[in-house]
Amino acid sequence: MAHTISDECAGCGSCIGECPVGAISEGSPYVINADTCTDCGNCAGICPTSAISAKS
C-alpha cells in the first residue's frame, strides 16, 4: 500500500530526500508514485504538516 500526499502539503520538499526509492516528485501537492513506493513511512515521519498518510 502506497502513501499519499494531501492538499495540506506546504511544498517544503523535505519528504523527497527521505524517500529511499525516489517515489516522490514535485507537484501541487507533491506526488508519490504508488508503483514505486515501498510503504516505508519515512516521508510521513518527516512531513511538518502531516500531509502524508497511508493510502486506504
BADOLUM-337651 format. One record per atom (N, C-alpha, C, O, CB): residue number from 0; residue in three letters; atom name; x, y, z. Coordinates in steps of 0.05 Angstrom, whole numbers, m for minus. Glycine has a CB too. Layout:
<pts>
> NUM | Ala | CA | X | Y | Z
...
</pts>
This chain:
<pts>
> 0 | Met | N | 17 | m23 | 0
> 0 | Met | CA | 0 | 0 | 0
> 0 | Met | C | 18 | 25 | 0
> 0 | Met | O | 36 | 27 | 17
> 0 | Met | CB | m19 | 0 | 25
> 1 | Ala | N | 14 | 42 | m18
> 1 | Ala | CA | 30 | 67 | m20
> 1 | Ala | C | 19 | 89 | m2
> 1 | Ala | O | m4 | 87 | 8
> 1 | Ala | CB | 30 | 77 | m49
> 2 | His | N | 36 | 108 | 3
> 2 | His | CA | 27 | 132 | 17
> 2 | His | C | 17 | 153 | m2
> 2 | His | O | 22 | 151 | m26
> 2 | His | CB | 51 | 144 | 34
> 3 | Thr | N | 3 | 173 | 8
> 3 | Thr | CA | m8 | 194 | m9
> 3 | Thr | C | m4 | 221 | 4
> 3 | Thr | O | m1 | 222 | 29
> 3 | Thr | CB | m38 | 189 | m15
> 4 | Ile | N | m3 | 242 | m11
> 4 | Ile | CA | 1 | 269 | m1
> 4 | Ile | C | m24 | 285 | m5
> 4 | Ile | O | m34 | 287 | m28
> 4 | Ile | CB | 26 | 282 | m14
> 5 | Ser | N | m34 | 297 | 16
> 5 | Ser | CA | m59 | 313 | 14
> 5 | Ser | C | m53 | 342 | 7
> 5 | Ser | O | m30 | 350 | 3
> 5 | Ser | CB | m74 | 312 | 41
> 6 | Asp | N | m74 | 357 | 5
> 6 | Asp | CA | m72 | 385 | m2
> 6 | Asp | C | m60 | 402 | 21
> 6 | Asp | O | m54 | 425 | 17
> 6 | Asp | CB | m99 | 397 | m9
> 7 | Glu | N | m56 | 389 | 44
> 7 | Glu | CA | m43 | 403 | 67
> 7 | Glu | C | m13 | 407 | 61
> 7 | Glu | O | 0 | 421 | 77
> 7 | Glu | CB | m47 | 386 | 92
> 8 | Cys | N | m3 | 395 | 41
> 8 | Cys | CA | 26 | 396 | 33
> 8 | Cys | C | 34 | 426 | 30
> 8 | Cys | O | 21 | 441 | 15
> 8 | Cys | CB | 32 | 381 | 7
> 9 | Ala | N | 56 | 433 | 44
> 9 | Ala | CA | 66 | 461 | 42
> 9 | Ala | C | 87 | 464 | 20
> 9 | Ala | O | 96 | 486 | 16
> 9 | Ala | CB | 78 | 469 | 69
> 10 | Gly | N | 94 | 442 | 7
> 10 | Gly | CA | 113 | 444 | m15
> 10 | Gly | C | 142 | 449 | m5
> 10 | Gly | O | 158 | 460 | m20
> 10 | Gly | CB | 106 | 465 | m34
> 11 | Cys | N | 148 | 440 | 19
> 11 | Cys | CA | 175 | 445 | 30
> 11 | Cys | C | 196 | 427 | 18
> 11 | Cys | O | 220 | 434 | 17
> 11 | Cys | CB | 175 | 442 | 60
> 12 | Gly | N | 188 | 403 | 9
> 12 | Gly | CA | 207 | 385 | m4
> 12 | Gly | C | 222 | 367 | 15
> 12 | Gly | O | 239 | 351 | 6
> 12 | Gly | CB | 226 | 400 | m20
> 13 | Ser | N | 217 | 369 | 41
> 13 | Ser | CA | 232 | 352 | 60
> 13 | Ser | C | 228 | 322 | 55
> 13 | Ser | O | 245 | 306 | 62
> 13 | Ser | CB | 225 | 360 | 88
> 14 | Cys | N | 205 | 315 | 45
> 14 | Cys | CA | 199 | 287 | 41
> 14 | Cys | C | 216 | 274 | 18
> 14 | Cys | O | 222 | 250 | 19
> 14 | Cys | CB | 170 | 283 | 34
> 15 | Ile | N | 223 | 290 | m2
> 15 | Ile | CA | 237 | 279 | m25
> 15 | Ile | C | 264 | 266 | m16
> 15 | Ile | O | 270 | 244 | m26
> 15 | Ile | CB | 243 | 302 | m45
> 16 | Gly | N | 279 | 279 | 1
> 16 | Gly | CA | 304 | 268 | 9
> 16 | Gly | C | 302 | 244 | 28
> 16 | Gly | O | 321 | 229 | 31
> 16 | Gly | CB | 320 | 289 | 23
> 17 | Glu | N | 278 | 240 | 40
> 17 | Glu | CA | 274 | 218 | 58
> 17 | Glu | C | 265 | 192 | 43
> 17 | Glu | O | 266 | 171 | 55
> 17 | Glu | CB | 253 | 225 | 78
> 18 | Cys | N | 257 | 194 | 18
> 18 | Cys | CA | 247 | 171 | 4
> 18 | Cys | C | 271 | 155 | m7
> 18 | Cys | O | 285 | 165 | m25
> 18 | Cys | CB | 228 | 180 | m19
> 19 | Pro | N | 274 | 130 | 2
> 19 | Pro | CA | 297 | 114 | m7
> 19 | Pro | C | 295 | 104 | m35
> 19 | Pro | O | 315 | 95 | m47
> 19 | Pro | CB | 301 | 91 | 12
> 20 | Val | N | 271 | 105 | m47
> 20 | Val | CA | 267 | 94 | m74
> 20 | Val | C | 260 | 116 | m94
> 20 | Val | O | 254 | 110 | m117
> 20 | Val | CB | 246 | 74 | m74
> 21 | Gly | N | 260 | 141 | m86
> 21 | Gly | CA | 255 | 163 | m104
> 21 | Gly | C | 226 | 164 | m115
> 21 | Gly | O | 222 | 171 | m138
> 21 | Gly | CB | 273 | 162 | m127
> 22 | Ala | N | 207 | 156 | m98
> 22 | Ala | CA | 179 | 155 | m107
> 22 | Ala | C | 165 | 181 | m107
> 22 | Ala | O | 142 | 183 | m117
> 22 | Ala | CB | 164 | 135 | m91
> 23 | Ile | N | 177 | 202 | m95
> 23 | Ile | CA | 163 | 228 | m92
> 23 | Ile | C | 173 | 248 | m113
> 23 | Ile | O | 197 | 251 | m117
> 23 | Ile | CB | 167 | 239 | m64
> 24 | Ser | N | 155 | 261 | m126
> 24 | Ser | CA | 162 | 282 | m146
> 24 | Ser | C | 147 | 307 | m140
> 24 | Ser | O | 127 | 308 | m127
> 24 | Ser | CB | 156 | 272 | m174
> 25 | Glu | N | 158 | 329 | m150
> 25 | Glu | CA | 146 | 355 | m146
> 25 | Glu | C | 120 | 357 | m161
> 25 | Glu | O | 116 | 346 | m182
> 25 | Glu | CB | 165 | 378 | m155
> 26 | Gly | N | 102 | 372 | m149
> 26 | Gly | CA | 75 | 377 | m160
> 26 | Gly | C | 61 | 395 | m141
> 26 | Gly | O | 73 | 407 | m123
> 26 | Gly | CB | 60 | 350 | m164
> 27 | Ser | N | 35 | 398 | m144
> 27 | Ser | CA | 20 | 414 | m126
> 27 | Ser | C | m5 | 399 | m118
> 27 | Ser | O | m26 | 402 | m132
> 27 | Ser | CB | 13 | 442 | m140
> 28 | Pro | N | m6 | 384 | m96
> 28 | Pro | CA | 17 | 379 | m78
> 28 | Pro | C | 37 | 359 | m91
> 28 | Pro | O | 33 | 350 | m113
> 28 | Pro | CB | 6 | 368 | m52
> 29 | Tyr | N | 58 | 354 | m76
> 29 | Tyr | CA | 77 | 334 | m85
> 29 | Tyr | C | 62 | 308 | m91
> 29 | Tyr | O | 40 | 304 | m81
> 29 | Tyr | CB | 100 | 330 | m65
> 30 | Val | N | 74 | 290 | m106
> 30 | Val | CA | 61 | 265 | m115
> 30 | Val | C | 79 | 241 | m107
> 30 | Val | O | 103 | 242 | m110
> 30 | Val | CB | 55 | 265 | m145
> 31 | Ile | N | 66 | 220 | m97
> 31 | Ile | CA | 80 | 195 | m92
> 31 | Ile | C | 72 | 175 | m112
> 31 | Ile | O | 48 | 169 | m115
> 31 | Ile | CB | 74 | 185 | m63
> 32 | Asn | N | 91 | 163 | m126
> 32 | Asn | CA | 86 | 143 | m146
> 32 | Asn | C | 79 | 117 | m132
> 32 | Asn | O | 96 | 105 | m119
> 32 | Asn | CB | 110 | 139 | m166
> 33 | Ala | N | 54 | 108 | m134
> 33 | Ala | CA | 45 | 84 | m119
> 33 | Ala | C | 59 | 59 | m128
> 33 | Ala | O | 62 | 40 | m113
> 33 | Ala | CB | 15 | 81 | m123
> 34 | Asp | N | 68 | 58 | m153
> 34 | Asp | CA | 82 | 34 | m163
> 34 | Asp | C | 110 | 32 | m152
> 34 | Asp | O | 122 | 10 | m152
> 34 | Asp | CB | 83 | 35 | m194
> 35 | Thr | N | 122 | 55 | m144
> 35 | Thr | CA | 149 | 55 | m134
> 35 | Thr | C | 151 | 55 | m103
> 35 | Thr | O | 169 | 44 | m92
> 35 | Thr | CB | 164 | 79 | m145
> 36 | Cys | N | 131 | 67 | m90
> 36 | Cys | CA | 130 | 69 | m61
> 36 | Cys | C | 131 | 42 | m48
> 36 | Cys | O | 117 | 24 | m55
> 36 | Cys | CB | 105 | 84 | m53
> 37 | Thr | N | 149 | 39 | m28
> 37 | Thr | CA | 152 | 14 | m13
> 37 | Thr | C | 138 | 15 | 14
> 37 | Thr | O | 140 | m4 | 29
> 37 | Thr | CB | 181 | 7 | m9
> 38 | Asp | N | 123 | 36 | 19
> 38 | Asp | CA | 108 | 40 | 44
> 38 | Asp | C | 125 | 40 | 69
> 38 | Asp | O | 117 | 30 | 90
> 38 | Asp | CB | 87 | 18 | 46
> 39 | Cys | N | 149 | 51 | 66
> 39 | Cys | CA | 168 | 52 | 89
> 39 | Cys | C | 159 | 72 | 110
> 39 | Cys | O | 165 | 69 | 134
> 39 | Cys | CB | 196 | 58 | 80
> 40 | Gly | N | 145 | 94 | 102
> 40 | Gly | CA | 136 | 114 | 121
> 40 | Gly | C | 155 | 136 | 128
> 40 | Gly | O | 149 | 153 | 144
> 40 | Gly | CB | 127 | 101 | 146
> 41 | Asn | N | 179 | 135 | 116
> 41 | Asn | CA | 199 | 156 | 122
> 41 | Asn | C | 188 | 184 | 115
> 41 | Asn | O | 193 | 203 | 130
> 41 | Asn | CB | 225 | 151 | 105
> 42 | Cys | N | 174 | 186 | 94
> 42 | Cys | CA | 164 | 212 | 85
> 42 | Cys | C | 143 | 223 | 105
> 42 | Cys | O | 143 | 247 | 112
> 42 | Cys | CB | 151 | 210 | 58
> 43 | Ala | N | 126 | 206 | 115
> 43 | Ala | CA | 105 | 214 | 134
> 43 | Ala | C | 117 | 223 | 160
> 43 | Ala | O | 107 | 242 | 173
> 43 | Ala | CB | 86 | 191 | 139
> 44 | Gly | N | 139 | 210 | 168
> 44 | Gly | CA | 152 | 218 | 193
> 44 | Gly | C | 166 | 245 | 192
> 44 | Gly | O | 169 | 257 | 213
> 44 | Gly | CB | 172 | 197 | 200
> 45 | Ile | N | 174 | 254 | 169
> 45 | Ile | CA | 189 | 279 | 166
> 45 | Ile | C | 170 | 303 | 158
> 45 | Ile | O | 179 | 326 | 161
> 45 | Ile | CB | 211 | 276 | 145
> 46 | Cys | N | 146 | 297 | 149
> 46 | Cys | CA | 128 | 318 | 140
> 46 | Cys | C | 120 | 337 | 162
> 46 | Cys | O | 107 | 328 | 181
> 46 | Cys | CB | 104 | 306 | 126
> 47 | Pro | N | 126 | 363 | 160
> 47 | Pro | CA | 119 | 382 | 181
> 47 | Pro | C | 90 | 389 | 183
> 47 | Pro | O | 81 | 400 | 203
> 47 | Pro | CB | 135 | 407 | 177
> 48 | Thr | N | 74 | 383 | 162
> 48 | Thr | CA | 46 | 389 | 162
> 48 | Thr | C | 28 | 365 | 165
> 48 | Thr | O | 4 | 366 | 163
> 48 | Thr | CB | 38 | 405 | 137
> 49 | Ser | N | 41 | 341 | 168
> 49 | Ser | CA | 26 | 316 | 170
> 49 | Ser | C | 8 | 311 | 146
> 49 | Ser | O | m14 | 301 | 148
> 49 | Ser | CB | 9 | 315 | 195
> 50 | Ala | N | 18 | 319 | 122
> 50 | Ala | CA | 3 | 317 | 98
> 50 | Ala | C | 5 | 290 | 85
> 50 | Ala | O | m9 | 284 | 65
> 50 | Ala | CB | 11 | 338 | 78
> 51 | Ile | N | 23 | 273 | 95
> 51 | Ile | CA | 28 | 247 | 83
> 51 | Ile | C | 16 | 225 | 101
> 51 | Ile | O | 21 | 225 | 125
> 51 | Ile | CB | 57 | 242 | 78
> 52 | Ser | N | 1 | 207 | 88
> 52 | Ser | CA | m11 | 185 | 103
> 52 | Ser | C | m13 | 160 | 86
> 52 | Ser | O | m10 | 161 | 61
> 52 | Ser | CB | m40 | 193 | 114
> 53 | Ala | N | m18 | 138 | 99
> 53 | Ala | CA | m21 | 113 | 84
> 53 | Ala | C | m46 | 114 | 68
> 53 | Ala | O | m67 | 123 | 77
> 53 | Ala | CB | m22 | 88 | 104
> 54 | Lys | N | m45 | 106 | 43
> 54 | Lys | CA | m68 | 106 | 25
> 54 | Lys | C | m86 | 84 | 33
> 54 | Lys | O | m78 | 61 | 37
> 54 | Lys | CB | m59 | 104 | m5
> 55 | Ser | N | m112 | 90 | 35
> 55 | Ser | CA | m131 | 70 | 43
> 55 | Ser | C | m146 | 59 | 19
> 55 | Ser | O | m163 | 41 | 22
> 55 | Ser | CB | m150 | 80 | 63
</pts>
